[in-house]
Amino acid sequence: MNVKSLFRTGHVLALAMALTAGCATETPKQTAAPAARPASPAKFVVIPKGKDNDLKLYYADGRIVRGTTALARMQGDAELILWLAGNQFFAMDDVVRAFQRRNPGVDVGLITLPPGLIMNAILAGGWTYEGGSYAGLPDVYASVNIGHLKNLKKTGLMDRYAVYMHNELEVMVAKGNPKGIRGIKDLVRPGVRTSMPNPVNEGIMQFYARKVLERHGIWNQISAGKECFSCQTTPQNWFTSVHHRETPDRIKAGTSDTGIVWKTETQEAMRSGAPVEAVTLPPEDSLRNEVAYAIGALTVSQRKAVAAKYLEFLKTPESQSAYAKYGFVNATRADLELRPIPD
């Protein structure tokens, strides 16, 4: 019985058992499939409310379904499933359609959420959203840092990766910069309210921004020792659940004055008409020479051939130009070559 048949006949948990790796065991050999374990909907990762636009199913005939409908159909209908770091959500309509032009007839499922959240969902075997549970795994996973991929390697779920684009940090402020923010130190000035990516599952904070804040000696002042999401750490700081949507919304609403985001996110917010602008950071704070998006196919993918086609597609001018259109920095040819995930 194939993947689509399993889902159409209701064998959701049976498929999840076949796909999901046990994450508490020793690392298996690279050539072996991970040991199966029962999927438990009670342990599935919860998608925050109102994220329908991060859950999409692109049919080859041009239709797009979103939200719970996309989740319910994705494992059964899609010939390729992508779970990608959420801060590229605004580019993905162009990227997926470019892939489909090269690969006619392929229906593509897409989830764009914080990469740490996605990694946890892979380990758990599925999602919970708006009261429903949805078992299954992606064929391809991408994060903003190889660190998450190393965690998947430990469970035997991924063994090779490529870097497919780059980005940099900057500070988002209200249009006209009324608070006069000039750099990282200004984020803890009296009267400045920040909206920051959370350190629990947002790769931008886990791997990049926290390091900058610590180097400037202001991490503890912002976090107050708390590692949480959708939470108020101090009267001046809010940790988001999905920063690239929340931070511009909070600045627009007047509940925050500023926050660290990716450069591409300020551009997208401005393109959408949000009254925000950017404060450019020096290279040592923007980490422009360090930020790299990493991607790979899961070893347990049931659609390995199409997953391989997608990774090859990322090398094409169509893919790289689709990302560049939204401000991402193109990867080099060497970046895009698959290689073993290091320990």
N, C-alpha and C positions, 0 to 999 in steps of 0.2 A: 504494500500500500504506500503511495507517495505522500509527500508532505501535505499537499492540498486535500487529499482524500482523508487524511487523519483529522484535519480540522473540520471538514465538511460533515464528517460522521460523528463529531463531538469528542474525539479522543484527544482532547487538549492536554490533559495531564500525562497521558501516555507518551505524547511527543516530547513534552518537557522533560520527562524522565530519560528519554533517549538522548536529549541534547545537553542537559545541564550537568555541569561538573561538580563533584564534591570539592569544596574549597578548604576543608580542614585536614586534608591528607598531605603526605609528602609529595613533592613535585614528581609527576610521572615522566617517563622517557618522552622525548619530543615526538617520537613516531607513534606513540600510543594515544588512543582516544581517552578522555577523562572518564573516570568511573561515574555511572549514572546514579542519581539519587532522586527520590520523589520530589516533585514540585509542590510547594505549599502556598496556596493563594494568600494565606494569612501572613506570609513572610515576603510577599512581593513588594517591590519598592513603590511608594506612593508618588504619583505625579501631582504637583501642585495644581490647585484649581485654576480654571480659565486658560489652559495651555492648548486649546484646540489647534491653533496655528502652528504648534510644534509637532503635531501628530498628523502626518499626511500620507495618503496613498495616491500615487500618480499612475493613472491608467494610461496605457499606450495610445488610447483613442482621444486623449486630451482631458478626460475628466479628472478632477481632484476631489477626494473626500477627506474629511478632517475629523479630529476628535475621536470620540468613542467608536464611530462608524469605521474610521480608518484602523483603529486598534483591533476591532472585531474581525475585520476582513484581511488584515495585513498578512498574517502567517499563512492563510489559505490561498490568497489571490496573488501575492507578489512573487515574481521570479527573482527579485533582489531586495534585501532589506538592509537599510543603512541606519545605524544609530550613531549620530555625530555630535561633537561638541556644539552646544547651542548657539554660540555667538556667530555662526555662519548661516543662521536661518534665513536671512534676507537674500542670500545669494543662491539658495538651493533650488528655487524654481528654475532659474537659468541653467544651473549645473545639471539638474536631473533631465531637463528637456534636451540639453545638448547630448547627454549620454543616450537618451532614447532615440535621438536622430541617428546616432551611430549604431544603435542596436534596436531596430524596429520590433515592436511587439512585446517588449519587456515592460511589465508593470513593476513599479518601484515603490516600496514602503520606506518611509522616512520618519525618524524621531530626532529632534534637535533640542537637547536639554543639557544641563551642566554635566560635563564628562564624568565626574565622580559619581553622580547620581546614576548615570547610565551604566557605569562599571558595576555598581552595586546591584542594578537590575539584572545584569548578565549573570552575576554570581547567584542571584536569587531565583533566576529562571523566569522572570516576568514582571508585569506592572499591575498596579491597581490605580484606577482613575474613575472619578465620578461614580463611585459605588460598584464598579465592575472590576473583575480580575481577568488578566490577559496573559496567558502563558506563552513562552517562546523566546527565541534569541535572534539577534541579527546575524547577517552574513559578514558584515563589515562594521568595524568600530573605529572611531577616531577621537582623539583627545588633543588638548593643547600642549601636552608634554608626554614624553615616553614613559614617565613614571607609572601612569595608569596601565600602560601596556605591559610593563614589567610585572605588575600584580597579576595580570591575566596569564602571563607566561608561567608563573609559579603554579597555577592550577592546570596547566596544559591546554588552556583555551586559545592561546595565540603563540606563534613562534617567530613570525617575520613581520617587518614593518617597513614603511617608507615615510619620508617627510614630504608633504605635498603643498605647503605654503607657510608664510611667515606673517607676523603682525608685530605691533608694539603697543606699550601702555601710554595712555595720556590721561589727563584730568578733564572731566566734563563739568561745565559750569553753566549757569543761566546766561542767556544772551546778554551781552554787554558786560559780563563778569562783574556784577554789582558788589561782590564781596572782595574783589581785588585779589583773587587767588593767582599766585605766580609759580608755585612749586609745591613739593611734597610737604615741607614744613608748615605751610599755610593750612593744611588739612586739620591741624589741631589748634589753630588760633581761636581765642575766645569768640563765641558768637557764630562760628562756622559749623554747620550741621552736615554730616557726611552720610552718603549711601554707599556702602562698600560691599563687594562680592563676599559671600560667606566663605569661611575657611574649612567647611565640612565637605562640600562636594563641588565647589566651583574652582576649576583648574587655574583660572587667572589669579586667584588669591593663594591657592595651595602651593603653586610652583613659582609665582612671579611677584605679585604685588606685596605679599607678606615679607618677602626677602628685602624689598626696597624699604618698606615701613620699618622693619627691624634695623636695617642699616642706618636709618635716620633716627633711631631710638624712640619711635612714637607708636610702635605696634601695641604695647601694653596700654597706652593712653586711649587708643581707639577700641581695642577689644575688651579692656577691663578683665582680662583673663578668661573671657567666655569664648567658646567655640560652638557656635550655634547658627541656625539659619532662620530667616523671617523673625528676627529678634532685635530688641533694643539693647545694645550692650552698655551704653551710657546715654545721658540725656541728649548727647550730641551725635551719636552714631547709630545707624541701622545696618544690620547685616541682611542682605537680600536672600531670596531663594533662587531667583533667576535675574542676575544683575542687569543684563543688557536690555531688558524690558523695564525693570523696576526703577533703575536709576534715572533715566530720562523722565519717566512718569512722576517720580517723586520731586524732581527739580521743577517740572512743569507745574505740579500741584503746590509747590512752595513748602513742602515738608522736609526737603533736603536742599542744600546749597551746592553740593559738589560731590564727586566720587570718582574713583579710579575705574576706567573702562578700557577696552581695546580701541585703538584709533578708528577702526572700521565701524564701531558702534556709534561714535559721535557723528560720523559721516552719514550713517543710515538714519539716525534720529533727525538730523538736519534735513536730509532728503525727504523725510516724512513730514516735515513742517514743525517739528518740536522747537521751542524757543531756547535752544542750547547752543553752546560753542565749545571749542577745545582750548585747553592750555597745553602746549607742547612741552614735553619733558626732555632734559638732556639725555644722551644715550645711556649713561649709567643708571638713570631712573626709568627710562622707557624700555630698557632691555631689548632694544631693536636688533641687536646682534646675537640675541640668545633665544628669542621666542620661536618655537618651531612646532607645527601641527603634525602629529604622528598618526598613521593609519595602518590597519592591517585586517586581514580576513580571519575569522574564527576557524580554528582547526576542526570544529564540529559542525561547521556550516553544511547544510544540505544542498547548497546551491553553489558549490565551489567554482564551477566553470564561469558562471556569470559574475561572481565576486572577483575572480581574476580579471575578467574583462573590465570591471569598474576600476580596478587598480591600474590597469594599463591605460584606461581612458584618462586618468588624472595626469598622464604625461603629455596629453595632446594640447595643441594650441587652443582648441575650443574650451577645454576645461580651465586652463590657466587664465585665459582671457575673461572667462565668466567670473572667476574669483577676483581678478584684477579690476574689473569694472566696479567692484564694491570696495576697493581700497586695500585688498589683501596684496601682500608682496609675493610674487611668483617664486616657486621653488626652482632650484637648479636641476639639471638633468641628473647629476650625481645624487642630490637629495631624493629624487623620485625612484631610485633603484631600490628594490626590496633587499633587505639584509636581515640577519638574525637579530632578535631582540637581545641586548646584553643582559647579563645578570645584575 
